[in-house]
Amino acid sequence: MDTFWDWFWLMVWWFFFIAYLILLFHIVGDLFRDRQTNGWLKALWIVALIVLPFLTALVYVIARGKGMAERQTKAMAEAKEATDEYIRTTAGRSAADDIAQAKALYDAGVLDEREYTRLKEKALA
């Protein structure tokens, strides 16, 4: 019975330790993502996280939590927009567009007959 509770408390402590590490990574990431905070203040936060990690993390989340959430939301929106733009540019091309582009290269003498045929078959596949 003693080993079960030892195992249980070990898992509880590991959970809190991993949650704390995730919080630290979020704090450091937020520090470097924040363009309004100057370098000296960022360095001060990093030193404070090393010297008094638990207290500094708590103070950071209380003092800058709202801005942290806003910066994270902005970064996610930018990433989504970049992904959507990539999908639009990649998926927006049809087989006819690919064949027309290959034909233009063939007419310009960049591609030979074999390469043009291969590109045409690839576009139609």
The first five atom37 places (N, CA, C, CB, O) and aatype in JSON, in Angstrom:
{
  "aatype": [12, 3, 16, 13, 17, 3, 17, 13, 17, 10, 12, 19, 17, 17, 13, 13, 13, 9, 0, 18, 10, 9, 10, 10, 13, 8, 9, 19, 7, 3, 10, 13, 1, 3, 1, 5, 16, 2, 7, 17, 10, 11, 0, 10, 17, 9, 19, 0, 10, 9, 19, 10, 14, 13, 10, 16, 0, 10, 19, 18, 19, 9, 0, 1, 7, 11, 7, 12, 0, 6, 1, 5, 16, 11, 0, 12, 0, 6, 0, 11, 6, 0, 16, 3, 6, 18, 9, 1, 16, 16, 0, 7, 1, 15, 0, 0, 3, 3, 9, 0, 5, 0, 11, 0, 10, 18, 3, 0, 7, 19, 10, 3, 6, 1, 6, 18, 16, 1, 10, 11, 6, 11, 0, 10, 0],
  "atom_mask": [
    [1, 1, 1, 1, 1],
    [1, 1, 1, 1, 1],
    [1, 1, 1, 1, 1],
    [1, 1, 1, 1, 1],
    [1, 1, 1, 1, 1],
    [1, 1, 1, 1, 1],
    [1, 1, 1, 1, 1],
    [1, 1, 1, 1, 1],
    [1, 1, 1, 1, 1],
    [1, 1, 1, 1, 1],
    [1, 1, 1, 1, 1],
    [1, 1, 1, 1, 1],
    [1, 1, 1, 1, 1],
    [1, 1, 1, 1, 1],
    [1, 1, 1, 1, 1],
    [1, 1, 1, 1, 1],
    [1, 1, 1, 1, 1],
    [1, 1, 1, 1, 1],
    [1, 1, 1, 1, 1],
    [1, 1, 1, 1, 1],
    [1, 1, 1, 1, 1],
    [1, 1, 1, 1, 1],
    [1, 1, 1, 1, 1],
    [1, 1, 1, 1, 1],
    [1, 1, 1, 1, 1],
    [1, 1, 1, 1, 1],
    [1, 1, 1, 1, 1],
    [1, 1, 1, 1, 1],
    [1, 1, 1, 0, 1],
    [1, 1, 1, 1, 1],
    [1, 1, 1, 1, 1],
    [1, 1, 1, 1, 1],
    [1, 1, 1, 1, 1],
    [1, 1, 1, 1, 1],
    [1, 1, 1, 1, 1],
    [1, 1, 1, 1, 1],
    [1, 1, 1, 1, 1],
    [1, 1, 1, 1, 1],
    [1, 1, 1, 0, 1],
    [1, 1, 1, 1, 1],
    [1, 1, 1, 1, 1],
    [1, 1, 1, 1, 1],
    [1, 1, 1, 1, 1],
    [1, 1, 1, 1, 1],
    [1, 1, 1, 1, 1],
    [1, 1, 1, 1, 1],
    [1, 1, 1, 1, 1],
    [1, 1, 1, 1, 1],
    [1, 1, 1, 1, 1],
    [1, 1, 1, 1, 1],
    [1, 1, 1, 1, 1],
    [1, 1, 1, 1, 1],
    [1, 1, 1, 1, 1],
    [1, 1, 1, 1, 1],
    [1, 1, 1, 1, 1],
    [1, 1, 1, 1, 1],
    [1, 1, 1, 1, 1],
    [1, 1, 1, 1, 1],
    [1, 1, 1, 1, 1],
    [1, 1, 1, 1, 1],
    [1, 1, 1, 1, 1],
    [1, 1, 1, 1, 1],
    [1, 1, 1, 1, 1],
    [1, 1, 1, 1, 1],
    [1, 1, 1, 0, 1],
    [1, 1, 1, 1, 1],
    [1, 1, 1, 0, 1],
    [1, 1, 1, 1, 1],
    [1, 1, 1, 1, 1],
    [1, 1, 1, 1, 1],
    [1, 1, 1, 1, 1],
    [1, 1, 1, 1, 1],
    [1, 1, 1, 1, 1],
    [1, 1, 1, 1, 1],
    [1, 1, 1, 1, 1],
    [1, 1, 1, 1, 1],
    [1, 1, 1, 1, 1],
    [1, 1, 1, 1, 1],
    [1, 1, 1, 1, 1],
    [1, 1, 1, 1, 1],
    [1, 1, 1, 1, 1],
    [1, 1, 1, 1, 1],
    [1, 1, 1, 1, 1],
    [1, 1, 1, 1, 1],
    [1, 1, 1, 1, 1],
    [1, 1, 1, 1, 1],
    [1, 1, 1, 1, 1],
    [1, 1, 1, 1, 1],
    [1, 1, 1, 1, 1],
    [1, 1, 1, 1, 1],
    [1, 1, 1, 1, 1],
    [1, 1, 1, 0, 1],
    [1, 1, 1, 1, 1],
    [1, 1, 1, 1, 1],
    [1, 1, 1, 1, 1],
    [1, 1, 1, 1, 1],
    [1, 1, 1, 1, 1],
    [1, 1, 1, 1, 1],
    [1, 1, 1, 1, 1],
    [1, 1, 1, 1, 1],
    [1, 1, 1, 1, 1],
    [1, 1, 1, 1, 1],
    [1, 1, 1, 1, 1],
    [1, 1, 1, 1, 1],
    [1, 1, 1, 1, 1],
    [1, 1, 1, 1, 1],
    [1, 1, 1, 1, 1],
    [1, 1, 1, 1, 1],
    [1, 1, 1, 0, 1],
    [1, 1, 1, 1, 1],
    [1, 1, 1, 1, 1],
    [1, 1, 1, 1, 1],
    [1, 1, 1, 1, 1],
    [1, 1, 1, 1, 1],
    [1, 1, 1, 1, 1],
    [1, 1, 1, 1, 1],
    [1, 1, 1, 1, 1],
    [1, 1, 1, 1, 1],
    [1, 1, 1, 1, 1],
    [1, 1, 1, 1, 1],
    [1, 1, 1, 1, 1],
    [1, 1, 1, 1, 1],
    [1, 1, 1, 1, 1],
    [1, 1, 1, 1, 1],
    [1, 1, 1, 1, 1]
  ],
  "atom_positions": [
    [[0.83, -1.2, 0.0], [0.0, 0.0, 0.0], [0.88, 1.26, 0.0], [-0.95, 0.0, 1.22], [0.52, 2.28, -0.59]],
    [[2.0, 1.17, 0.65], [2.9, 2.32, 0.72], [3.46, 2.67, -0.65], [4.03, 2.03, 1.7], [3.66, 3.85, -0.95]],
    [[3.71, 1.7, -1.47], [4.27, 1.97, -2.79], [3.25, 2.66, -3.71], [4.76, 0.67, -3.43], [3.63, 3.47, -4.55]],
    [[1.96, 2.34, -3.55], [0.95, 3.0, -4.35], [0.94, 4.5, -4.09], [-0.43, 2.41, -4.07], [0.92, 5.29, -5.04]],
    [[0.95, 4.9, -2.83], [0.91, 6.33, -2.5], [2.21, 7.02, -2.87], [0.61, 6.52, -1.02], [2.2, 8.19, -3.25]],
    [[3.31, 6.32, -2.75], [4.58, 6.9, -3.22], [4.5, 7.18, -4.72], [5.77, 5.95, -2.91], [4.89, 8.25, -5.18]],
    [[3.99, 6.23, -5.46], [3.83, 6.38, -6.9], [2.85, 7.51, -7.24], [3.35, 5.06, -7.53], [3.11, 8.31, -8.14]],
    [[1.74, 7.56, -6.52], [0.74, 8.58, -6.74], [1.32, 9.98, -6.54], [-0.45, 8.37, -5.81], [1.14, 10.85, -7.4]],
    [[2.01, 10.22, -5.42], [2.56, 11.54, -5.16], [3.69, 11.88, -6.12], [3.06, 11.62, -3.73], [3.89, 13.04, -6.46]],
    [[4.42, 10.88, -6.56], [5.44, 11.13, -7.57], [4.8, 11.64, -8.86], [6.26, 9.84, -7.84], [5.31, 12.57, -9.49]],
    [[3.69, 11.03, -9.26], [2.99, 11.47, -10.47], [2.42, 12.88, -10.29], [1.87, 10.49, -10.82], [2.44, 13.67, -11.23]],
    [[1.91, 13.19, -9.11], [1.38, 14.54, -8.85], [2.5, 15.57, -8.97], [0.73, 14.61, -7.45], [2.32, 16.61, -9.61]],
    [[3.64, 15.28, -8.36], [4.77, 16.22, -8.43], [5.28, 16.36, -9.86], [5.9, 15.75, -7.52], [5.63, 17.47, -10.27]],
    [[5.34, 15.28, -10.62], [5.76, 15.36, -12.02], [4.79, 16.21, -12.83], [5.87, 13.94, -12.64], [5.21, 16.99, -13.68]],
    [[3.51, 16.05, -12.56], [2.51, 16.85, -13.26], [2.75, 18.34, -13.02], [1.1, 16.46, -12.81], [2.78, 19.13, -13.97]],
    [[2.93, 18.72, -11.77], [3.15, 20.13, -11.45], [4.48, 20.63, -12.02], [3.12, 20.34, -9.96], [4.56, 21.78, -12.46]],
    [[5.49, 19.8, -12.03], [6.78, 20.2, -12.58], [6.68, 20.44, -14.09], [7.84, 19.12, -12.29], [7.2, 21.44, -14.59]],
    [[6.01, 19.55, -14.8], [5.86, 19.72, -16.25], [4.97, 20.92, -16.56], [5.27, 18.44, -16.88], [5.24, 21.66, -17.51]],
    [[3.92, 21.13, -15.77], [3.07, 22.31, -15.96], [3.88, 23.58, -15.73], [1.85, 22.26, -14.99], [3.69, 24.56, -16.46]],
    [[4.77, 23.58, -14.75], [5.61, 24.74, -14.49], [6.58, 24.98, -15.64], [6.39, 24.55, -13.18], [6.79, 26.13, -16.04]],
    [[7.16, 23.92, -16.19], [8.06, 24.09, -17.34], [7.33, 24.66, -18.55], [8.7, 22.74, -17.7], [7.86, 25.51, -19.26]],
    [[6.11, 24.19, -18.78], [5.32, 24.72, -19.89], [5.05, 26.21, -19.67], [3.98, 23.94, -20.03], [5.14, 27.0, -20.6]],
    [[4.73, 26.58, -18.43], [4.5, 27.99, -18.11], [5.76, 28.81, -18.36], [4.05, 28.15, -16.65], [5.68, 29.92, -18.91]],
    [[6.93, 28.28, -17.98], [8.18, 29.0, -18.23], [8.42, 29.21, -19.72], [9.35, 28.25, -17.61], [8.83, 30.29, -20.14]],
    [[8.18, 28.17, -20.51], [8.36, 28.3, -21.96], [7.41, 29.35, -22.53], [8.14, 26.95, -22.64], [7.79, 30.12, -23.42]],
    [[6.18, 29.39, -22.04], [5.23, 30.4, -22.5], [5.68, 31.8, -22.11], [3.84, 30.12, -21.93], [5.56, 32.74, -22.9]],
    [[6.2, 31.94, -20.9], [6.66, 33.26, -20.45], [7.84, 33.72, -21.29], [7.05, 33.21, -18.96], [7.86, 34.87, -21.74]],
    [[8.83, 32.87, -21.49], [10.0, 33.25, -22.28], [9.59, 33.54, -23.72], [11.07, 32.13, -22.24], [10.07, 34.52, -24.32]],
    [[8.73, 32.72, -24.29], [8.24, 32.98, -25.64], [7.51, 34.3, -25.73], [0.0, 0.0, 0.0], [7.67, 35.04, -26.7]],
    [[6.7, 34.61, -24.72], [5.98, 35.87, -24.71], [6.92, 37.05, -24.58], [4.96, 35.88, -23.58], [6.71, 38.09, -25.2]],
    [[7.95, 36.89, -23.78], [8.93, 37.97, -23.64], [9.57, 38.31, -24.98], [10.02, 37.57, -22.63], [9.7, 39.49, -25.32]],
    [[9.96, 37.31, -25.73], [10.62, 37.58, -27.0], [9.64, 37.96, -28.1], [11.41, 36.37, -27.42], [10.04, 38.55, -29.1]],
    [[8.37, 37.64, -27.94], [7.36, 38.02, -28.92], [6.91, 39.48, -28.72], [6.14, 37.07, -28.82], [6.45, 40.12, -29.66]],
    [[7.06, 39.99, -27.5], [6.61, 41.34, -27.18], [7.57, 42.37, -27.77], [6.49, 41.52, -25.65], [8.73, 42.44, -27.37]],
    [[7.1, 43.16, -28.71], [7.94, 44.15, -29.38], [7.97, 45.48, -28.64], [7.46, 44.36, -30.81], [8.8, 46.33, -28.94]],
    [[7.09, 45.67, -27.68], [7.04, 46.95, -26.96], [7.97, 46.98, -25.76], [5.63, 47.22, -26.52], [8.33, 48.06, -25.29]],
    [[8.36, 45.82, -25.25], [9.25, 45.76, -24.1], [10.68, 45.85, -24.59], [9.04, 44.46, -23.28], [11.07, 45.17, -25.53]],
    [[11.49, 46.72, -23.93], [12.86, 46.87, -24.38], [13.74, 45.72, -23.9], [13.43, 48.2, -23.88], [13.33, 44.92, -23.05]],
    [[14.93, 45.63, -24.45], [15.83, 44.51, -24.17], [16.26, 44.41, -22.72], [0.0, 0.0, 0.0], [16.39, 43.31, -22.19]],
    [[16.48, 45.54, -22.06], [16.92, 45.51, -20.66], [15.83, 44.94, -19.76], [17.31, 46.92, -20.19], [16.11, 44.17, -18.84]],
    [[14.6, 45.32, -20.02], [13.5, 44.8, -19.21], [13.32, 43.3, -19.45], [12.19, 45.56, -19.52], [13.03, 42.54, -18.52]],
    [[13.48, 42.88, -20.7], [13.42, 41.44, -21.0], [14.53, 40.69, -20.26], [13.53, 41.21, -22.53], [14.29, 39.63, -19.7]],
    [[15.73, 41.26, -20.28], [16.85, 40.62, -19.58], [16.58, 40.55, -18.08], [18.15, 41.39, -19.85], [16.92, 39.56, -17.43]],
    [[15.99, 41.6, -17.53], [15.65, 41.62, -16.1], [14.64, 40.51, -15.77], [15.07, 42.99, -15.69], [14.79, 39.83, -14.75]],
    [[13.62, 40.33, -16.62], [12.65, 39.25, -16.4], [13.34, 37.88, -16.46], [11.52, 39.31, -17.46], [13.06, 37.01, -15.63]],
    [[14.24, 37.69, -17.42], [14.94, 36.4, -17.55], [15.79, 36.13, -16.32], [15.82, 36.38, -18.82], [15.78, 35.02, -15.79]],
    [[16.53, 37.14, -15.85], [17.36, 36.97, -14.64], [16.47, 36.66, -13.44], [18.2, 38.24, -14.37], [16.8, 35.8, -12.63]],
    [[15.35, 37.35, -13.34], [14.42, 37.1, -12.23], [13.86, 35.69, -12.31], [13.28, 38.13, -12.24], [13.67, 35.04, -11.28]],
    [[13.59, 35.2, -13.53], [13.1, 33.82, -13.68], [14.15, 32.8, -13.24], [12.69, 33.56, -15.12], [13.8, 31.72, -12.78]],
    [[15.41, 33.14, -13.39], [16.48, 32.23, -12.97], [16.67, 32.29, -11.45], [17.8, 32.57, -13.68], [16.84, 31.26, -10.81]],
    [[16.64, 33.51, -10.88], [16.92, 33.68, -9.45], [15.73, 33.26, -8.58], [17.28, 35.13, -9.16], [15.9, 32.49, -7.63]],
    [[14.55, 33.76, -8.89], [13.33, 33.44, -8.13], [12.27, 32.93, -9.1], [12.82, 34.69, -7.34], [11.32, 33.66, -9.41]],
    [[12.39, 31.71, -9.57], [11.54, 31.26, -10.67], [10.05, 31.22, -10.36], [11.98, 29.92, -11.1], [9.25, 31.69, -11.16]],
    [[9.65, 30.67, -9.23], [8.22, 30.52, -8.94], [7.55, 31.87, -8.71], [8.02, 29.63, -7.73], [6.48, 32.13, -9.25]],
    [[8.19, 32.72, -7.91], [7.63, 34.03, -7.62], [7.57, 34.89, -8.88], [8.45, 34.74, -6.53], [6.57, 35.57, -9.13]],
    [[8.64, 34.86, -9.66], [8.67, 35.66, -10.89], [7.6, 35.21, -11.88], [10.05, 35.59, -11.54], [6.94, 36.03, -12.52]],
    [[7.44, 33.9, -12.02], [6.42, 33.38, -12.94], [5.03, 33.83, -12.48], [6.48, 31.83, -13.02], [4.2, 34.22, -13.31]],
    [[4.77, 33.78, -11.19], [3.48, 34.22, -10.66], [3.26, 35.71, -10.9], [3.38, 33.91, -9.16], [2.18, 36.11, -11.34]],
    [[4.27, 36.53, -10.63], [4.17, 37.97, -10.84], [3.98, 38.28, -12.32], [5.41, 38.69, -10.3], [3.18, 39.14, -12.67]],
    [[4.71, 37.58, -13.18], [4.6, 37.82, -14.63], [3.19, 37.52, -15.13], [5.61, 36.96, -15.4], [2.61, 38.3, -15.89]],
    [[2.64, 36.39, -14.7], [1.3, 36.02, -15.16], [0.25, 37.0, -14.63], [0.95, 34.59, -14.71], [-0.69, 37.34, -15.34]],
    [[0.42, 37.47, -13.4], [-0.53, 38.44, -12.85], [-0.38, 39.79, -13.54], [-0.33, 38.59, -11.33], [-1.38, 40.41, -13.91]],
    [[0.85, 40.26, -13.71], [1.08, 41.6, -14.24], [0.88, 41.68, -15.75], [2.48, 42.05, -13.9], [0.39, 42.69, -16.25]],
    [[1.24, 40.63, -16.47], [1.23, 40.72, -17.93], [0.36, 39.65, -18.58], [2.63, 40.61, -18.46], [0.49, 39.41, -19.78]],
    [[-0.51, 39.02, -17.83], [-1.33, 37.94, -18.35], [-2.24, 38.34, -19.49], [0.0, 0.0, 0.0], [-2.38, 37.61, -20.46]],
    [[-2.87, 39.51, -19.37], [-3.78, 39.97, -20.42], [-3.02, 40.22, -21.72], [-4.52, 41.25, -19.98], [-3.46, 39.8, -22.79]],
    [[-1.9, 40.91, -21.63], [-1.08, 41.16, -22.82], [-0.53, 39.88, -23.4], [0.0, 0.0, 0.0], [-0.37, 39.75, -24.62]],
    [[-0.23, 38.93, -22.53], [0.26, 37.63, -22.96], [-0.78, 36.93, -23.83], [0.62, 36.74, -21.75], [-0.45, 36.38, -24.88]],
    [[-2.02, 36.97, -23.4], [-3.11, 36.35, -24.16], [-3.34, 37.08, -25.48], [-4.4, 36.34, -23.33], [-3.59, 36.44, -26.5]],
    [[-3.25, 38.4, -25.47], [-3.45, 39.17, -26.69], [-2.35, 38.88, -27.71], [-3.5, 40.66, -26.37], [-2.62, 38.73, -28.9]],
    [[-1.1, 38.81, -27.24], [0.01, 38.52, -28.16], [-0.11, 37.11, -28.72], [1.36, 38.69, -27.45], [0.19, 36.89, -29.9]],
    [[-0.53, 36.16, -27.9], [-0.71, 34.79, -28.37], [-1.82, 34.71, -29.41], [-1.02, 33.85, -27.18], [-1.69, 34.02, -30.42]],
    [[-2.92, 35.41, -29.15], [-4.04, 35.44, -30.11], [-3.6, 36.07, -31.42], [-5.24, 36.21, -29.52], [-3.95, 35.58, -32.5]],
    [[-2.83, 37.15, -31.35], [-2.34, 37.82, -32.56], [-1.4, 36.9, -33.34], [-1.61, 39.13, -32.19], [-1.49, 36.82, -34.57]],
    [[-0.51, 36.2, -32.65], [0.41, 35.28, -33.33], [-0.34, 34.13, -33.99], [1.44, 34.72, -32.33], [0.01, 33.72, -35.1]],
    [[-1.37, 33.62, -33.33], [-2.16, 32.54, -33.92], [-2.93, 33.04, -35.14], [-3.13, 31.95, -32.89], [-3.05, 32.31, -36.13]],
    [[-3.46, 34.25, -35.09], [-4.19, 34.81, -36.23], [-3.25, 35.03, -37.42], [-4.86, 36.14, -35.83], [-3.63, 34.77, -38.56]],
    [[-2.03, 35.5, -37.15], [-1.05, 35.69, -38.23], [-0.66, 34.35, -38.85], [0.2, 36.41, -37.7], [-0.54, 34.24, -40.07]],
    [[-0.47, 33.34, -38.01], [-0.12, 32.01, -38.53], [-1.26, 31.44, -39.36], [0.22, 31.06, -37.38], [-1.02, 30.82, -40.4]],
    [[-2.49, 31.64, -38.91], [-3.64, 31.15, -39.67], [-3.75, 31.86, -41.01], [-4.94, 31.33, -38.88], [-4.03, 31.23, -42.04]],
    [[-3.53, 33.17, -41.01], [-3.59, 33.93, -42.25], [-2.5, 33.48, -43.23], [-3.46, 35.44, -41.97], [-2.75, 33.36, -44.43]],
    [[-1.31, 33.23, -42.71], [-0.22, 32.75, -43.58], [-0.55, 31.38, -44.15], [1.11, 32.7, -42.8], [-0.28, 31.11, -45.32]],
    [[-1.12, 30.51, -43.33], [-1.52, 29.18, -43.79], [-2.62, 29.28, -44.84], [-1.99, 28.31, -42.61], [-2.56, 28.6, -45.87]],
    [[-3.61, 30.11, -44.58], [-4.7, 30.29, -45.55], [-4.19, 30.84, -46.88], [-5.77, 31.23, -44.97], [-4.62, 30.41, -47.95]],
    [[-3.27, 31.78, -46.81], [-2.69, 32.35, -48.04], [-1.92, 31.28, -48.82], [-1.76, 33.54, -47.7], [-2.02, 31.21, -50.04]],
    [[-1.16, 30.47, -48.1], [-0.42, 29.39, -48.76], [-1.37, 28.4, -49.42], [0.48, 28.65, -47.74], [-1.14, 27.96, -50.55]],
    [[-2.43, 28.06, -48.73], [-3.42, 27.11, -49.29], [-4.09, 27.72, -50.52], [-4.49, 26.74, -48.22], [-4.29, 27.04, -51.53]],
    [[-4.43, 29.02, -50.44], [-5.06, 29.67, -51.6], [-4.13, 29.67, -52.81], [-5.45, 31.11, -51.25], [-4.57, 29.4, -53.93]],
    [[-2.86, 29.98, -52.59], [-1.94, 30.03, -53.73], [-1.63, 28.64, -54.27], [-0.65, 30.73, -53.34], [-1.43, 28.47, -55.47]],
    [[-1.58, 27.65, -53.4], [-1.26, 26.3, -53.84], [-2.46, 25.6, -54.44], [-0.71, 25.48, -52.69], [-2.36, 24.99, -55.51]],
    [[-3.59, 25.68, -53.78], [-4.78, 24.96, -54.24], [-5.5, 25.7, -55.36], [-5.74, 24.73, -53.09], [-6.33, 25.11, -56.05]],
    [[-5.2, 26.97, -55.55], [-5.89, 27.75, -56.55], [-5.48, 27.41, -57.98], [0.0, 0.0, 0.0], [-6.14, 27.83, -58.93]],
    [[-4.41, 26.66, -58.13], [-3.95, 26.3, -59.47], [-4.65, 25.03, -59.93], [-2.42, 26.11, -59.49], [-4.81, 24.07, -59.17]],
    [[-5.06, 25.04, -61.16], [-5.72, 23.87, -61.73], [-4.76, 23.15, -62.66], [-7.02, 24.28, -62.48], [-3.66, 23.63, -62.94]],
    [[-5.19, 22.0, -63.14], [-4.37, 21.24, -64.09], [-4.19, 22.04, -65.37], [-5.03, 19.86, -64.4], [-3.12, 22.0, -65.99]],
    [[-5.22, 22.77, -65.78], [-5.11, 23.59, -66.99], [-4.05, 24.67, -66.83], [-6.47, 24.23, -67.33], [-3.31, 24.97, -67.77]],
    [[-3.98, 25.27, -65.63], [-2.95, 26.29, -65.37], [-1.55, 25.68, -65.46], [-3.15, 26.92, -63.98], [-0.65, 26.28, -66.06]],
    [[-1.38, 24.49, -64.87], [-0.08, 23.82, -64.92], [0.31, 23.48, -66.35], [-0.1, 22.55, -64.06], [1.46, 23.64, -66.75]],
    [[-0.65, 23.0, -67.13], [-0.37, 22.64, -68.52], [-0.05, 23.89, -69.34], [-1.57, 21.88, -69.15], [0.85, 23.86, -70.18]],
    [[-0.77, 24.98, -69.1], [-0.51, 26.23, -69.82], [0.88, 26.77, -69.49], [-1.58, 27.28, -69.48], [1.58, 27.28, -70.37]],
    [[1.26, 26.66, -68.22], [2.6, 27.11, -67.82], [3.67, 26.23, -68.47], [2.74, 27.08, -66.27], [4.69, 26.74, -68.93]],
    [[3.45, 24.92, -68.5], [4.4, 24.01, -69.14], [4.47, 24.29, -70.64], [4.01, 22.53, -68.87], [5.55, 24.24, -71.23]],
    [[3.33, 24.58, -71.26], [3.3, 24.88, -72.7], [4.07, 26.16, -72.99], [1.83, 25.02, -73.2], [4.79, 26.24, -73.98]],
    [[3.93, 27.16, -72.13], [4.67, 28.41, -72.31], [6.17, 28.15, -72.21], [4.24, 29.45, -71.27], [6.95, 28.72, -72.98]],
    [[6.59, 27.3, -71.27], [8.01, 26.95, -71.15], [8.48, 26.15, -72.37], [8.25, 26.15, -69.87], [9.61, 26.32, -72.83]],
    [[7.62, 25.29, -72.87], [7.96, 24.5, -74.05], [8.11, 25.4, -75.28], [6.89, 23.42, -74.31], [9.04, 25.25, -76.07]],
    [[7.17, 26.35, -75.43], [7.23, 27.28, -76.55], [8.45, 28.19, -76.47], [5.97, 28.12, -76.6], [9.01, 28.58, -77.5]],
    [[8.87, 28.51, -75.25], [10.04, 29.36, -75.07], [11.35, 28.59, -75.27], [10.03, 30.0, -73.68], [12.42, 29.19, -75.31]],
    [[11.26, 27.27, -75.39], [12.45, 26.46, -75.61], [13.14, 26.03, -74.33], [0.0, 0.0, 0.0], [14.24, 25.47, -74.38]],
    [[12.52, 26.27, -73.19], [13.11, 25.88, -71.92], [12.96, 24.37, -71.7], [12.46, 26.65, -70.75], [13.85, 23.73, -71.15]],
    [[11.83, 23.82, -72.14], [11.56, 22.39, -71.99], [11.62, 21.71, -73.35], [10.18, 22.15, -71.33], [11.28, 22.3, -74.38]],
    [[12.06, 20.44, -73.34], [11.97, 19.68, -74.59], [10.65, 18.89, -74.58], [13.2, 18.72, -74.75], [9.89, 18.94, -73.62]],
    [[10.4, 18.17, -75.66], [9.12, 17.44, -75.83], [8.89, 16.44, -74.71], [9.11, 16.72, -77.18], [7.77, 16.32, -74.21]],
    [[9.94, 15.73, -74.32], [9.81, 14.7, -73.27], [9.44, 15.34, -71.93], [11.13, 13.9, -73.14], [8.55, 14.83, -71.24]],
    [[10.1, 16.43, -71.55], [9.8, 17.1, -70.29], [8.39, 17.69, -70.3], [10.84, 18.2, -70.02], [7.67, 17.61, -69.3]],
    [[7.99, 18.27, -71.42], [6.65, 18.84, -71.54], [5.58, 17.75, -71.38], [6.48, 19.55, -72.9], [4.58, 17.95, -70.69]],
    [[5.8, 16.6, -72.01], [4.85, 15.49, -71.89], [4.78, 14.99, -70.47], [5.24, 14.33, -72.83], [3.69, 14.7, -69.97]],
    [[5.93, 14.89, -69.79], [5.95, 14.43, -68.41], [5.2, 15.4, -67.5], [7.4, 14.26, -67.92], [4.42, 14.97, -66.65]],
    [[5.42, 16.69, -67.67], [4.7, 17.68, -66.85], [3.2, 17.65, -67.12], [5.26, 19.08, -67.12], [2.4, 17.81, -66.2]],
    [[2.83, 17.45, -68.38], [1.42, 17.39, -68.73], [0.76, 16.18, -68.09], [1.25, 17.34, -70.25], [-0.35, 16.28, -67.57]],
    [[1.45, 15.01, -68.13], [0.89, 13.81, -67.49], [0.8, 13.98, -65.98], [1.76, 12.57, -67.83], [-0.15, 13.52, -65.35]],
    [[1.8, 14.64, -65.39], [1.78, 14.87, -63.94], [0.61, 15.79, -63.55], [3.13, 15.48, -63.48], [-0.03, 15.57, -62.53]],
    [[0.35, 16.8, -64.37], [-0.77, 17.72, -64.08], [-2.1, 17.04, -64.2], [-0.73, 18.91, -65.01], [-3.03, 17.36, -63.45]],
    [[-2.22, 16.09, -65.13], [-3.49, 15.4, -65.33], [-3.71, 14.24, -64.35], [-3.57, 14.89, -66.75], [-4.82, 13.74, -64.22]],
    [[-2.66, 13.83, -63.67], [-2.77, 12.69, -62.74], [-3.46, 13.07, -61.46], [-1.41, 12.12, -62.43], [-3.63, 12.22, -60.58]]
  ]
}
